[in-house]
């Protein structure tokens, strides 16, 4: 198993967690979103994934460029952690990812902090109206709103629907929320559902670090 924590604030106010720790299977790889370390982290990953394949320099460069772009996007959106699944089924990749970001309360609803249950109810109502599969669940980070939805994956016109699991987790002693966004574009029901079970387990194993 692999674990990584990311700072929520420096330094955190009294009572607020300073980090969140995620435990992932060995086949997952964490890309550091600190701009001082992102490039090095991606270079190590590329060297590992393309070891012995010097005939694919353009593929390697394109993939590294895409990962850097996703890391920048995650960082600019308040991202704390970015995980990729690197597992294979034989020679076929099993793509999945996890983004962890800090988000505020929804516009037009109550504030956060002590009103966290009311905020989650506002989010639940909006997601139900949108047609998503929504439920309040217990995670390692406390009560969270779990949303299962479909989202576009890739670039049109070849884009595919990805299965996405969001967990909105109130940050203790804060008016903000930790958002865990898991996704996989795998269309095979058995594999897709196995990933959904894994996503639920990873959310259940996540912990606040005081």
Secondary structure, 3 states (H helix, E strand, C coil): CEEEEEECCCCCCCCCCCEEEEEECCCEEEECCCCCCHHHHHHHHHHHHCCCCCCCHHHHHHHHHHHHHHHHHHHHCCEEEEEEECCEECCEECCCEEEEEEECCCCCCCCCHHHHHHHHHHHHHHHHHHCCEEEEEEECCEEEEEEEEEEEECCCCCCEEEEEEEEEEECCCCCCEEEEEEEECCCCHHHHHHHHHHHHHHHHHCEEEC
